Amino acid sequence: MQKITPFLWFDGKAEEAMNFYVSVFKNSKVVRVTRYGEGGPGAKGTVMSATFQLEGQDFFALNGGPQFTFSPAISFFVNCETQQEVDELWEKLSEGGSKDRCGWLNDKYGLSWQIIPSVLGKMLQDKDAEKAKRVMMAMLQMEKIDIAGLKRAYEQR
């Protein structure tokens, strides 16, 4: 069992969100679902809580009600190895949500995600400060991160 697990509070959409996330990420699965019984407080048969895994990371989801919502102050950072992976996750996760700058998006449940190619971090940490600066300036102009665009800025082409 993971020592620290993200706990996600939903207003009645925990099962729908869990199934959506499991469908988006390849190495994912539903681990356990707990449903309300006769005693409530939710309707009998509806999901009270659920645990699931995305790429080996455990998550706990609760149908807690409308008291709390998500904020971009917490986001899930997704390291991507290829442009195809960036493109696929960007489109799937932003559907019904919103796209923002620098690889950030909000999904249809209000969760914030950062869809980032791992090569970006390597370029930003380059010992050549000018290369790193050019990559940063290129990234700041992007919504979805474009690896080819980053490489052009890095190589100054």
Chimera marker file (.cmm) of the C-alpha trace (Angstrom):
<marker_set name="trace">
<marker id="1" x="0.000" y="0.000" z="0.000" r="1" g="1" b="0" radius="0.5"/>
<marker id="2" x="1.182" y="3.477" z="-0.906" r="1" g="1" b="0" radius="0.5"/>
<marker id="3" x="2.078" y="5.697" z="2.061" r="1" g="1" b="0" radius="0.5"/>
<marker id="4" x="0.526" y="8.832" z="0.523" r="1" g="1" b="0" radius="0.5"/>
<marker id="5" x="-2.541" y="8.613" z="-1.724" r="1" g="1" b="0" radius="0.5"/>
<marker id="6" x="-4.311" y="11.526" z="-3.444" r="1" g="1" b="0" radius="0.5"/>
<marker id="7" x="-7.859" y="11.823" z="-2.077" r="1" g="1" b="0" radius="0.5"/>
<marker id="8" x="-10.362" y="13.270" z="-4.565" r="1" g="1" b="0" radius="0.5"/>
<marker id="9" x="-13.687" y="14.714" z="-3.384" r="1" g="1" b="0" radius="0.5"/>
<marker id="10" x="-16.509" y="14.616" z="-5.924" r="1" g="1" b="0" radius="0.5"/>
<marker id="11" x="-20.108" y="15.763" z="-5.865" r="1" g="1" b="0" radius="0.5"/>
<marker id="12" x="-21.790" y="12.553" z="-7.030" r="1" g="1" b="0" radius="0.5"/>
<marker id="13" x="-19.429" y="11.848" z="-9.939" r="1" g="1" b="0" radius="0.5"/>
<marker id="14" x="-16.727" y="9.724" z="-8.281" r="1" g="1" b="0" radius="0.5"/>
<marker id="15" x="-17.581" y="6.542" z="-10.200" r="1" g="1" b="0" radius="0.5"/>
<marker id="16" x="-17.923" y="8.348" z="-13.535" r="1" g="1" b="0" radius="0.5"/>
<marker id="17" x="-14.629" y="10.200" z="-13.009" r="1" g="1" b="0" radius="0.5"/>
<marker id="18" x="-12.795" y="7.051" z="-11.914" r="1" g="1" b="0" radius="0.5"/>
<marker id="19" x="-14.004" y="5.135" z="-14.975" r="1" g="1" b="0" radius="0.5"/>
<marker id="20" x="-12.995" y="8.047" z="-17.209" r="1" g="1" b="0" radius="0.5"/>
<marker id="21" x="-9.458" y="8.276" z="-15.771" r="1" g="1" b="0" radius="0.5"/>
<marker id="22" x="-8.987" y="4.498" z="-15.958" r="1" g="1" b="0" radius="0.5"/>
<marker id="23" x="-10.022" y="4.631" z="-19.630" r="1" g="1" b="0" radius="0.5"/>
<marker id="24" x="-7.540" y="7.441" z="-20.414" r="1" g="1" b="0" radius="0.5"/>
<marker id="25" x="-4.389" y="5.953" z="-18.886" r="1" g="1" b="0" radius="0.5"/>
<marker id="26" x="-3.148" y="2.649" z="-20.276" r="1" g="1" b="0" radius="0.5"/>
<marker id="27" x="-1.777" y="0.985" z="-17.133" r="1" g="1" b="0" radius="0.5"/>
<marker id="28" x="-4.775" y="1.589" z="-14.908" r="1" g="1" b="0" radius="0.5"/>
<marker id="29" x="-7.462" y="-0.283" z="-13.028" r="1" g="1" b="0" radius="0.5"/>
<marker id="30" x="-10.357" y="-0.004" z="-10.608" r="1" g="1" b="0" radius="0.5"/>
<marker id="31" x="-9.250" y="-1.498" z="-7.295" r="1" g="1" b="0" radius="0.5"/>
<marker id="32" x="-12.333" y="-1.276" z="-5.060" r="1" g="1" b="0" radius="0.5"/>
<marker id="33" x="-15.769" y="0.351" z="-5.041" r="1" g="1" b="0" radius="0.5"/>
<marker id="34" x="-17.883" y="0.819" z="-1.911" r="1" g="1" b="0" radius="0.5"/>
<marker id="35" x="-21.572" y="1.519" z="-2.450" r="1" g="1" b="0" radius="0.5"/>
<marker id="36" x="-24.162" y="2.977" z="-0.119" r="1" g="1" b="0" radius="0.5"/>
<marker id="37" x="-26.563" y="0.516" z="1.449" r="1" g="1" b="0" radius="0.5"/>
<marker id="38" x="-29.960" y="1.028" z="3.074" r="1" g="1" b="0" radius="0.5"/>
<marker id="39" x="-28.480" y="3.298" z="5.760" r="1" g="1" b="0" radius="0.5"/>
<marker id="40" x="-27.372" y="6.049" z="3.339" r="1" g="1" b="0" radius="0.5"/>
<marker id="41" x="-26.598" y="8.906" z="3.436" r="1" g="1" b="0" radius="0.5"/>
<marker id="42" x="-26.409" y="8.429" z="-0.341" r="1" g="1" b="0" radius="0.5"/>
<marker id="43" x="-28.955" y="6.582" z="-2.451" r="1" g="1" b="0" radius="0.5"/>
<marker id="44" x="-28.707" y="2.792" z="-2.126" r="1" g="1" b="0" radius="0.5"/>
<marker id="45" x="-26.324" y="1.371" z="-4.742" r="1" g="1" b="0" radius="0.5"/>
<marker id="46" x="-24.555" y="4.638" z="-5.525" r="1" g="1" b="0" radius="0.5"/>
<marker id="47" x="-20.823" y="4.916" z="-4.972" r="1" g="1" b="0" radius="0.5"/>
<marker id="48" x="-19.684" y="6.157" z="-1.593" r="1" g="1" b="0" radius="0.5"/>
<marker id="49" x="-15.963" y="5.708" z="-2.272" r="1" g="1" b="0" radius="0.5"/>
<marker id="50" x="-13.612" y="4.044" z="-4.696" r="1" g="1" b="0" radius="0.5"/>
<marker id="51" x="-9.938" y="3.316" z="-5.096" r="1" g="1" b="0" radius="0.5"/>
<marker id="52" x="-8.224" y="3.081" z="-8.447" r="1" g="1" b="0" radius="0.5"/>
<marker id="53" x="-4.754" y="3.125" z="-9.974" r="1" g="1" b="0" radius="0.5"/>
<marker id="54" x="-3.414" y="5.241" z="-12.820" r="1" g="1" b="0" radius="0.5"/>
<marker id="55" x="0.012" y="4.164" z="-14.068" r="1" g="1" b="0" radius="0.5"/>
<marker id="56" x="0.668" y="2.503" z="-10.693" r="1" g="1" b="0" radius="0.5"/>
<marker id="57" x="-0.383" y="5.559" z="-8.642" r="1" g="1" b="0" radius="0.5"/>
<marker id="58" x="-3.187" y="4.887" z="-6.160" r="1" g="1" b="0" radius="0.5"/>
<marker id="59" x="-6.110" y="7.328" z="-5.885" r="1" g="1" b="0" radius="0.5"/>
<marker id="60" x="-9.053" y="7.440" z="-3.501" r="1" g="1" b="0" radius="0.5"/>
<marker id="61" x="-12.329" y="8.999" z="-4.667" r="1" g="1" b="0" radius="0.5"/>
<marker id="62" x="-15.254" y="9.998" z="-2.470" r="1" g="1" b="0" radius="0.5"/>
<marker id="63" x="-18.731" y="11.233" z="-3.307" r="1" g="1" b="0" radius="0.5"/>
<marker id="64" x="-18.656" y="13.830" z="-0.550" r="1" g="1" b="0" radius="0.5"/>
<marker id="65" x="-21.154" y="16.382" z="-1.818" r="1" g="1" b="0" radius="0.5"/>
<marker id="66" x="-20.985" y="19.960" z="-3.081" r="1" g="1" b="0" radius="0.5"/>
<marker id="67" x="-19.064" y="21.454" z="-0.138" r="1" g="1" b="0" radius="0.5"/>
<marker id="68" x="-15.628" y="21.330" z="-1.798" r="1" g="1" b="0" radius="0.5"/>
<marker id="69" x="-14.372" y="21.743" z="-5.347" r="1" g="1" b="0" radius="0.5"/>
<marker id="70" x="-11.009" y="21.358" z="-7.036" r="1" g="1" b="0" radius="0.5"/>
<marker id="71" x="-8.540" y="24.186" z="-7.518" r="1" g="1" b="0" radius="0.5"/>
<marker id="72" x="-5.573" y="24.589" z="-9.904" r="1" g="1" b="0" radius="0.5"/>
<marker id="73" x="-3.436" y="25.006" z="-6.773" r="1" g="1" b="0" radius="0.5"/>
<marker id="74" x="-3.229" y="21.194" z="-6.886" r="1" g="1" b="0" radius="0.5"/>
<marker id="75" x="-2.553" y="19.504" z="-10.211" r="1" g="1" b="0" radius="0.5"/>
<marker id="76" x="-1.391" y="16.158" z="-11.517" r="1" g="1" b="0" radius="0.5"/>
<marker id="77" x="1.895" y="16.353" z="-13.420" r="1" g="1" b="0" radius="0.5"/>
<marker id="78" x="2.089" y="13.716" z="-16.169" r="1" g="1" b="0" radius="0.5"/>
<marker id="79" x="5.525" y="12.947" z="-17.639" r="1" g="1" b="0" radius="0.5"/>
<marker id="80" x="5.200" y="12.020" z="-21.307" r="1" g="1" b="0" radius="0.5"/>
<marker id="81" x="7.899" y="10.429" z="-23.444" r="1" g="1" b="0" radius="0.5"/>
<marker id="82" x="6.530" y="11.177" z="-26.927" r="1" g="1" b="0" radius="0.5"/>
<marker id="83" x="4.517" y="13.816" z="-28.735" r="1" g="1" b="0" radius="0.5"/>
<marker id="84" x="1.903" y="11.146" z="-29.468" r="1" g="1" b="0" radius="0.5"/>
<marker id="85" x="1.448" y="10.590" z="-25.726" r="1" g="1" b="0" radius="0.5"/>
<marker id="86" x="1.230" y="14.356" z="-25.097" r="1" g="1" b="0" radius="0.5"/>
<marker id="87" x="-1.339" y="14.751" z="-27.894" r="1" g="1" b="0" radius="0.5"/>
<marker id="88" x="-3.469" y="11.807" z="-26.783" r="1" g="1" b="0" radius="0.5"/>
<marker id="89" x="-3.601" y="12.748" z="-23.102" r="1" g="1" b="0" radius="0.5"/>
<marker id="90" x="-4.110" y="16.440" z="-23.916" r="1" g="1" b="0" radius="0.5"/>
<marker id="91" x="-7.142" y="15.726" z="-26.080" r="1" g="1" b="0" radius="0.5"/>
<marker id="92" x="-8.720" y="13.053" z="-23.888" r="1" g="1" b="0" radius="0.5"/>
<marker id="93" x="-8.299" y="14.849" z="-20.564" r="1" g="1" b="0" radius="0.5"/>
<marker id="94" x="-9.355" y="18.288" z="-21.837" r="1" g="1" b="0" radius="0.5"/>
<marker id="95" x="-12.540" y="17.024" z="-23.531" r="1" g="1" b="0" radius="0.5"/>
<marker id="96" x="-15.410" y="18.752" z="-21.769" r="1" g="1" b="0" radius="0.5"/>
<marker id="97" x="-12.957" y="20.797" z="-19.718" r="1" g="1" b="0" radius="0.5"/>
<marker id="98" x="-10.607" y="23.612" z="-20.672" r="1" g="1" b="0" radius="0.5"/>
<marker id="99" x="-7.123" y="24.019" z="-22.126" r="1" g="1" b="0" radius="0.5"/>
<marker id="100" x="-4.679" y="26.485" z="-20.665" r="1" g="1" b="0" radius="0.5"/>
<marker id="101" x="-1.114" y="27.576" z="-21.291" r="1" g="1" b="0" radius="0.5"/>
<marker id="102" x="2.161" y="25.736" z="-20.749" r="1" g="1" b="0" radius="0.5"/>
<marker id="103" x="0.691" y="22.230" z="-20.827" r="1" g="1" b="0" radius="0.5"/>
<marker id="104" x="-2.004" y="22.858" z="-18.187" r="1" g="1" b="0" radius="0.5"/>
<marker id="105" x="-5.624" y="21.800" z="-18.592" r="1" g="1" b="0" radius="0.5"/>
<marker id="106" x="-8.715" y="21.256" z="-16.490" r="1" g="1" b="0" radius="0.5"/>
<marker id="107" x="-10.741" y="18.130" z="-17.105" r="1" g="1" b="0" radius="0.5"/>
<marker id="108" x="-14.539" y="17.948" z="-17.111" r="1" g="1" b="0" radius="0.5"/>
<marker id="109" x="-14.533" y="17.186" z="-13.374" r="1" g="1" b="0" radius="0.5"/>
<marker id="110" x="-12.491" y="20.278" z="-12.522" r="1" g="1" b="0" radius="0.5"/>
<marker id="111" x="-9.160" y="18.545" z="-11.856" r="1" g="1" b="0" radius="0.5"/>
<marker id="112" x="-6.025" y="20.288" z="-13.123" r="1" g="1" b="0" radius="0.5"/>
<marker id="113" x="-3.426" y="18.349" z="-15.097" r="1" g="1" b="0" radius="0.5"/>
<marker id="114" x="-0.012" y="19.232" z="-16.507" r="1" g="1" b="0" radius="0.5"/>
<marker id="115" x="0.780" y="17.206" z="-19.623" r="1" g="1" b="0" radius="0.5"/>
<marker id="116" x="4.531" y="17.650" z="-19.962" r="1" g="1" b="0" radius="0.5"/>
<marker id="117" x="7.118" y="15.911" z="-22.148" r="1" g="1" b="0" radius="0.5"/>
<marker id="118" x="10.048" y="14.771" z="-20.011" r="1" g="1" b="0" radius="0.5"/>
<marker id="119" x="12.456" y="16.357" z="-22.489" r="1" g="1" b="0" radius="0.5"/>
<marker id="120" x="11.236" y="19.807" z="-21.357" r="1" g="1" b="0" radius="0.5"/>
<marker id="121" x="12.820" y="19.438" z="-17.919" r="1" g="1" b="0" radius="0.5"/>
<marker id="122" x="16.095" y="18.302" z="-19.441" r="1" g="1" b="0" radius="0.5"/>
<marker id="123" x="16.186" y="21.296" z="-21.782" r="1" g="1" b="0" radius="0.5"/>
<marker id="124" x="15.280" y="23.767" z="-19.034" r="1" g="1" b="0" radius="0.5"/>
<marker id="125" x="18.120" y="22.427" z="-16.891" r="1" g="1" b="0" radius="0.5"/>
<marker id="126" x="20.740" y="22.720" z="-19.645" r="1" g="1" b="0" radius="0.5"/>
<marker id="127" x="24.046" y="24.232" z="-18.509" r="1" g="1" b="0" radius="0.5"/>
<marker id="128" x="23.795" y="26.645" z="-21.437" r="1" g="1" b="0" radius="0.5"/>
<marker id="129" x="21.558" y="29.359" z="-19.947" r="1" g="1" b="0" radius="0.5"/>
<marker id="130" x="20.703" y="30.780" z="-23.382" r="1" g="1" b="0" radius="0.5"/>
<marker id="131" x="19.383" y="27.438" z="-24.612" r="1" g="1" b="0" radius="0.5"/>
<marker id="132" x="17.307" y="27.020" z="-21.457" r="1" g="1" b="0" radius="0.5"/>
<marker id="133" x="15.971" y="30.575" z="-21.799" r="1" g="1" b="0" radius="0.5"/>
<marker id="134" x="14.939" y="30.018" z="-25.426" r="1" g="1" b="0" radius="0.5"/>
<marker id="135" x="13.106" y="26.817" z="-24.437" r="1" g="1" b="0" radius="0.5"/>
<marker id="136" x="11.332" y="28.624" z="-21.594" r="1" g="1" b="0" radius="0.5"/>
<marker id="137" x="10.247" y="31.438" z="-23.917" r="1" g="1" b="0" radius="0.5"/>
<marker id="138" x="8.968" y="28.905" z="-26.477" r="1" g="1" b="0" radius="0.5"/>
<marker id="139" x="7.046" y="26.973" z="-23.811" r="1" g="1" b="0" radius="0.5"/>
<marker id="140" x="5.408" y="30.159" z="-22.510" r="1" g="1" b="0" radius="0.5"/>
<marker id="141" x="3.883" y="30.684" z="-25.970" r="1" g="1" b="0" radius="0.5"/>
<marker id="142" x="2.349" y="27.196" z="-26.099" r="1" g="1" b="0" radius="0.5"/>
<marker id="143" x="-0.880" y="25.713" z="-24.838" r="1" g="1" b="0" radius="0.5"/>
<marker id="144" x="-0.228" y="22.015" z="-25.532" r="1" g="1" b="0" radius="0.5"/>
<marker id="145" x="3.527" y="21.449" z="-25.365" r="1" g="1" b="0" radius="0.5"/>
<marker id="146" x="5.069" y="20.764" z="-28.769" r="1" g="1" b="0" radius="0.5"/>
<marker id="147" x="8.327" y="18.808" z="-28.550" r="1" g="1" b="0" radius="0.5"/>
<marker id="148" x="9.452" y="19.815" z="-32.067" r="1" g="1" b="0" radius="0.5"/>
<marker id="149" x="8.913" y="23.488" z="-31.185" r="1" g="1" b="0" radius="0.5"/>
<marker id="150" x="10.934" y="23.080" z="-28.008" r="1" g="1" b="0" radius="0.5"/>
<marker id="151" x="13.753" y="21.412" z="-29.956" r="1" g="1" b="0" radius="0.5"/>
<marker id="152" x="13.771" y="24.220" z="-32.532" r="1" g="1" b="0" radius="0.5"/>
<marker id="153" x="14.115" y="26.794" z="-29.762" r="1" g="1" b="0" radius="0.5"/>
<marker id="154" x="16.784" y="24.699" z="-28.027" r="1" g="1" b="0" radius="0.5"/>
<marker id="155" x="18.821" y="24.330" z="-31.223" r="1" g="1" b="0" radius="0.5"/>
<marker id="156" x="17.890" y="27.885" z="-32.298" r="1" g="1" b="0" radius="0.5"/>
<marker id="157" x="16.403" y="26.872" z="-35.643" r="1" g="1" b="0" radius="0.5"/>
<link id1="1" id2="2" r="1" g="1" b="0" radius="0.2"/>
<link id1="2" id2="3" r="1" g="1" b="0" radius="0.2"/>
<link id1="3" id2="4" r="1" g="1" b="0" radius="0.2"/>
<link id1="4" id2="5" r="1" g="1" b="0" radius="0.2"/>
<link id1="5" id2="6" r="1" g="1" b="0" radius="0.2"/>
<link id1="6" id2="7" r="1" g="1" b="0" radius="0.2"/>
<link id1="7" id2="8" r="1" g="1" b="0" radius="0.2"/>
<link id1="8" id2="9" r="1" g="1" b="0" radius="0.2"/>
<link id1="9" id2="10" r="1" g="1" b="0" radius="0.2"/>
<link id1="10" id2="11" r="1" g="1" b="0" radius="0.2"/>
<link id1="11" id2="12" r="1" g="1" b="0" radius="0.2"/>
<link id1="12" id2="13" r="1" g="1" b="0" radius="0.2"/>
<link id1="13" id2="14" r="1" g="1" b="0" radius="0.2"/>
<link id1="14" id2="15" r="1" g="1" b="0" radius="0.2"/>
<link id1="15" id2="16" r="1" g="1" b="0" radius="0.2"/>
<link id1="16" id2="17" r="1" g="1" b="0" radius="0.2"/>
<link id1="17" id2="18" r="1" g="1" b="0" radius="0.2"/>
<link id1="18" id2="19" r="1" g="1" b="0" radius="0.2"/>
<link id1="19" id2="20" r="1" g="1" b="0" radius="0.2"/>
<link id1="20" id2="21" r="1" g="1" b="0" radius="0.2"/>
<link id1="21" id2="22" r="1" g="1" b="0" radius="0.2"/>
<link id1="22" id2="23" r="1" g="1" b="0" radius="0.2"/>
<link id1="23" id2="24" r="1" g="1" b="0" radius="0.2"/>
<link id1="24" id2="25" r="1" g="1" b="0" radius="0.2"/>
<link id1="25" id2="26" r="1" g="1" b="0" radius="0.2"/>
<link id1="26" id2="27" r="1" g="1" b="0" radius="0.2"/>
<link id1="27" id2="28" r="1" g="1" b="0" radius="0.2"/>
<link id1="28" id2="29" r="1" g="1" b="0" radius="0.2"/>
<link id1="29" id2="30" r="1" g="1" b="0" radius="0.2"/>
<link id1="30" id2="31" r="1" g="1" b="0" radius="0.2"/>
<link id1="31" id2="32" r="1" g="1" b="0" radius="0.2"/>
<link id1="32" id2="33" r="1" g="1" b="0" radius="0.2"/>
<link id1="33" id2="34" r="1" g="1" b="0" radius="0.2"/>
<link id1="34" id2="35" r="1" g="1" b="0" radius="0.2"/>
<link id1="35" id2="36" r="1" g="1" b="0" radius="0.2"/>
<link id1="36" id2="37" r="1" g="1" b="0" radius="0.2"/>
<link id1="37" id2="38" r="1" g="1" b="0" radius="0.2"/>
<link id1="38" id2="39" r="1" g="1" b="0" radius="0.2"/>
<link id1="39" id2="40" r="1" g="1" b="0" radius="0.2"/>
<link id1="40" id2="41" r="1" g="1" b="0" radius="0.2"/>
<link id1="41" id2="42" r="1" g="1" b="0" radius="0.2"/>
<link id1="42" id2="43" r="1" g="1" b="0" radius="0.2"/>
<link id1="43" id2="44" r="1" g="1" b="0" radius="0.2"/>
<link id1="44" id2="45" r="1" g="1" b="0" radius="0.2"/>
<link id1="45" id2="46" r="1" g="1" b="0" radius="0.2"/>
<link id1="46" id2="47" r="1" g="1" b="0" radius="0.2"/>
<link id1="47" id2="48" r="1" g="1" b="0" radius="0.2"/>
<link id1="48" id2="49" r="1" g="1" b="0" radius="0.2"/>
<link id1="49" id2="50" r="1" g="1" b="0" radius="0.2"/>
<link id1="50" id2="51" r="1" g="1" b="0" radius="0.2"/>
<link id1="51" id2="52" r="1" g="1" b="0" radius="0.2"/>
<link id1="52" id2="53" r="1" g="1" b="0" radius="0.2"/>
<link id1="53" id2="54" r="1" g="1" b="0" radius="0.2"/>
<link id1="54" id2="55" r="1" g="1" b="0" radius="0.2"/>
<link id1="55" id2="56" r="1" g="1" b="0" radius="0.2"/>
<link id1="56" id2="57" r="1" g="1" b="0" radius="0.2"/>
<link id1="57" id2="58" r="1" g="1" b="0" radius="0.2"/>
<link id1="58" id2="59" r="1" g="1" b="0" radius="0.2"/>
<link id1="59" id2="60" r="1" g="1" b="0" radius="0.2"/>
<link id1="60" id2="61" r="1" g="1" b="0" radius="0.2"/>
<link id1="61" id2="62" r="1" g="1" b="0" radius="0.2"/>
<link id1="62" id2="63" r="1" g="1" b="0" radius="0.2"/>
<link id1="63" id2="64" r="1" g="1" b="0" radius="0.2"/>
<link id1="64" id2="65" r="1" g="1" b="0" radius="0.2"/>
<link id1="65" id2="66" r="1" g="1" b="0" radius="0.2"/>
<link id1="66" id2="67" r="1" g="1" b="0" radius="0.2"/>
<link id1="67" id2="68" r="1" g="1" b="0" radius="0.2"/>
<link id1="68" id2="69" r="1" g="1" b="0" radius="0.2"/>
<link id1="69" id2="70" r="1" g="1" b="0" radius="0.2"/>
<link id1="70" id2="71" r="1" g="1" b="0" radius="0.2"/>
<link id1="71" id2="72" r="1" g="1" b="0" radius="0.2"/>
<link id1="72" id2="73" r="1" g="1" b="0" radius="0.2"/>
<link id1="73" id2="74" r="1" g="1" b="0" radius="0.2"/>
<link id1="74" id2="75" r="1" g="1" b="0" radius="0.2"/>
<link id1="75" id2="76" r="1" g="1" b="0" radius="0.2"/>
<link id1="76" id2="77" r="1" g="1" b="0" radius="0.2"/>
<link id1="77" id2="78" r="1" g="1" b="0" radius="0.2"/>
<link id1="78" id2="79" r="1" g="1" b="0" radius="0.2"/>
<link id1="79" id2="80" r="1" g="1" b="0" radius="0.2"/>
<link id1="80" id2="81" r="1" g="1" b="0" radius="0.2"/>
<link id1="81" id2="82" r="1" g="1" b="0" radius="0.2"/>
<link id1="82" id2="83" r="1" g="1" b="0" radius="0.2"/>
<link id1="83" id2="84" r="1" g="1" b="0" radius="0.2"/>
<link id1="84" id2="85" r="1" g="1" b="0" radius="0.2"/>
<link id1="85" id2="86" r="1" g="1" b="0" radius="0.2"/>
<link id1="86" id2="87" r="1" g="1" b="0" radius="0.2"/>
<link id1="87" id2="88" r="1" g="1" b="0" radius="0.2"/>
<link id1="88" id2="89" r="1" g="1" b="0" radius="0.2"/>
<link id1="89" id2="90" r="1" g="1" b="0" radius="0.2"/>
<link id1="90" id2="91" r="1" g="1" b="0" radius="0.2"/>
<link id1="91" id2="92" r="1" g="1" b="0" radius="0.2"/>
<link id1="92" id2="93" r="1" g="1" b="0" radius="0.2"/>
<link id1="93" id2="94" r="1" g="1" b="0" radius="0.2"/>
<link id1="94" id2="95" r="1" g="1" b="0" radius="0.2"/>
<link id1="95" id2="96" r="1" g="1" b="0" radius="0.2"/>
<link id1="96" id2="97" r="1" g="1" b="0" radius="0.2"/>
<link id1="97" id2="98" r="1" g="1" b="0" radius="0.2"/>
<link id1="98" id2="99" r="1" g="1" b="0" radius="0.2"/>
<link id1="99" id2="100" r="1" g="1" b="0" radius="0.2"/>
<link id1="100" id2="101" r="1" g="1" b="0" radius="0.2"/>
<link id1="101" id2="102" r="1" g="1" b="0" radius="0.2"/>
<link id1="102" id2="103" r="1" g="1" b="0" radius="0.2"/>
<link id1="103" id2="104" r="1" g="1" b="0" radius="0.2"/>
<link id1="104" id2="105" r="1" g="1" b="0" radius="0.2"/>
<link id1="105" id2="106" r="1" g="1" b="0" radius="0.2"/>
<link id1="106" id2="107" r="1" g="1" b="0" radius="0.2"/>
<link id1="107" id2="108" r="1" g="1" b="0" radius="0.2"/>
<link id1="108" id2="109" r="1" g="1" b="0" radius="0.2"/>
<link id1="109" id2="110" r="1" g="1" b="0" radius="0.2"/>
<link id1="110" id2="111" r="1" g="1" b="0" radius="0.2"/>
<link id1="111" id2="112" r="1" g="1" b="0" radius="0.2"/>
<link id1="112" id2="113" r="1" g="1" b="0" radius="0.2"/>
<link id1="113" id2="114" r="1" g="1" b="0" radius="0.2"/>
<link id1="114" id2="115" r="1" g="1" b="0" radius="0.2"/>
<link id1="115" id2="116" r="1" g="1" b="0" radius="0.2"/>
<link id1="116" id2="117" r="1" g="1" b="0" radius="0.2"/>
<link id1="117" id2="118" r="1" g="1" b="0" radius="0.2"/>
<link id1="118" id2="119" r="1" g="1" b="0" radius="0.2"/>
<link id1="119" id2="120" r="1" g="1" b="0" radius="0.2"/>
<link id1="120" id2="121" r="1" g="1" b="0" radius="0.2"/>
<link id1="121" id2="122" r="1" g="1" b="0" radius="0.2"/>
<link id1="122" id2="123" r="1" g="1" b="0" radius="0.2"/>
<link id1="123" id2="124" r="1" g="1" b="0" radius="0.2"/>
<link id1="124" id2="125" r="1" g="1" b="0" radius="0.2"/>
<link id1="125" id2="126" r="1" g="1" b="0" radius="0.2"/>
<link id1="126" id2="127" r="1" g="1" b="0" radius="0.2"/>
<link id1="127" id2="128" r="1" g="1" b="0" radius="0.2"/>
<link id1="128" id2="129" r="1" g="1" b="0" radius="0.2"/>
<link id1="129" id2="130" r="1" g="1" b="0" radius="0.2"/>
<link id1="130" id2="131" r="1" g="1" b="0" radius="0.2"/>
<link id1="131" id2="132" r="1" g="1" b="0" radius="0.2"/>
<link id1="132" id2="133" r="1" g="1" b="0" radius="0.2"/>
<link id1="133" id2="134" r="1" g="1" b="0" radius="0.2"/>
<link id1="134" id2="135" r="1" g="1" b="0" radius="0.2"/>
<link id1="135" id2="136" r="1" g="1" b="0" radius="0.2"/>
<link id1="136" id2="137" r="1" g="1" b="0" radius="0.2"/>
<link id1="137" id2="138" r="1" g="1" b="0" radius="0.2"/>
<link id1="138" id2="139" r="1" g="1" b="0" radius="0.2"/>
<link id1="139" id2="140" r="1" g="1" b="0" radius="0.2"/>
<link id1="140" id2="141" r="1" g="1" b="0" radius="0.2"/>
<link id1="141" id2="142" r="1" g="1" b="0" radius="0.2"/>
<link id1="142" id2="143" r="1" g="1" b="0" radius="0.2"/>
<link id1="143" id2="144" r="1" g="1" b="0" radius="0.2"/>
<link id1="144" id2="145" r="1" g="1" b="0" radius="0.2"/>
<link id1="145" id2="146" r="1" g="1" b="0" radius="0.2"/>
<link id1="146" id2="147" r="1" g="1" b="0" radius="0.2"/>
<link id1="147" id2="148" r="1" g="1" b="0" radius="0.2"/>
<link id1="148" id2="149" r="1" g="1" b="0" radius="0.2"/>
<link id1="149" id2="150" r="1" g="1" b="0" radius="0.2"/>
<link id1="150" id2="151" r="1" g="1" b="0" radius="0.2"/>
<link id1="151" id2="152" r="1" g="1" b="0" radius="0.2"/>
<link id1="152" id2="153" r="1" g="1" b="0" radius="0.2"/>
<link id1="153" id2="154" r="1" g="1" b="0" radius="0.2"/>
<link id1="154" id2="155" r="1" g="1" b="0" radius="0.2"/>
<link id1="155" id2="156" r="1" g="1" b="0" radius="0.2"/>
<link id1="156" id2="157" r="1" g="1" b="0" radius="0.2"/>
</marker_set>
